[in-house]
């Protein structure tokens, strides 16, 4: 055994020497490359590169195999792509004892670098799909995803939510990469992103996603919770614990997270060392990484990728193949390209929106209460002109109420809500006009009055044409009289029973047209003529009386 150890050590030393002397050759040993399958566009939209995705998932060697999808997501510049480089080393070595490699090998794989600016955009997939034999003998396809970091200066809340949600929807294991601790804002962001994904899936199952793995990087409190799984579980239980002392909002957040995933784990990772963080020339060599970080890395990676720990992708309880995963990608990206989902907002934007909506509601309530005093249910009919004057007066006061309310978001943000208020006030005024018109006795009886007038006119004209021997015309007006009478009976039934309301509305519309086009002009002319004659008669009498008195 000792001799074998010496042999292995000797081979390992030779391999180290070979790598350090020929670094370019080693960097090209990886058989795959990162391929951008979800592309971030300049207008903050996303599109799927179907051709690139088909080239990976429809490969004959893997397309009909059940798939395992491991994704890493989280804030930008927190080492996601760096971590995936070690995932690739493990899979390429097929889980060999010395999979982590020698100390002098630069780390290849997904693009990564030090610094403060983002490096990854959209969603990247490793072009090589790894075929792994599970303990049951089944061969599964393992796919690795790298995602655009959240909360950088170029991404909107919707961008972050879309990338995280989409990667969670297509993955069987989502690694949530965090820095230093699991904080409340991390849980709030997770709630927002997973809810955005759940809305898109419209999944009837109780838990739409599979495994969530919290990965806390640069953990600085090993005296409270040890590095690794055991300490991670301890911290996770603390952070997701629900107690009666918590605010209901905090309780609901924790219930939501637990309701989204079948399994939730946590792993605490130490800091890789100051040289890693501060050296701009760091290229991933193990020799420059702290030993504690390397030790935990040897535990973490097999925890996620060893054959016995692989989590097959399932949707609605059915295992998914690579070919089927392609179709799910297409379906999900269409949802995020459309308008079916609500716009995710930042906390400030959501608060400002709620604040302005409350101001709109209060101002509208003021308007409604004041208008009720003018033309409410117990008030008599008011002329349209007077009603409009009161509307303008109360509307002006309502707008002043809105403008005087202290609101978040600034004047420009509030202007759209002021326009919304004006629109709602106009709608309310339309309802008050209809309600006021309903109090007009003549308007209420317009339809039966018009129909009755049609019956009378038809009856008179029928008799006249019959007297003149024009029986064809007399019969036409008899028919009109009969139709008008039946219509009046039908309208009375609709008003009494409340049935066939659409027919009643059509009869009212017909009566209005007859009134406006025919009867009203006649009525106005007759009344106008009568008024003129009456005024002339009064004026004549006044003049005569004046003359008599003067004489």
Secondary structure, DSSP 8 states (H G I E B T S, - for coil): -HHHHHHHHHHHHHHHHHHHH-HHHHHT--S--EEEEEEE-TTS-EEE-HHHHHHHHT-TTTTTSBEEEEEEEEBTTSSHHHHHHHHHHHHHTTT-TTTT--TT----SS----SSS----SEEEESS-EEEE-TTS-EEEEEEEEE--BS-TT--HHHHHHHHHHHHHH-SEEEEEEESS--HHHHHHHHHHHHHHHHHHT--SS--EEEEEEEEES---TTTS-SBHHHHHHHHHHHT---TTS-HHHHHHHHHHHHHEEEEEEEE-----HHHHH-TT----GGGS-HHHHHHHHHHHHHHHSGGG----EETTEE-BHHHHHHHHHHHHHHHHSSSS-----HHHHHHHHHHHHHHHHHHHHHHHHHHHHH-TTS----HHHHHHHHHHHHHHHHHHHHHS--SSHHHHHHHHHHHHHHHHHHHHHHHHHHHHTT-HHHHTHHHHHHHHHHHHHHHHHHHHHHTT-HHHHHHHHHHHHHHHHHHHHHHHHHHH---HHHHHHHHHHHHHHIIIIIHHHHHHHHHHHHHHHHHHHHHHHHHHHHHHH-
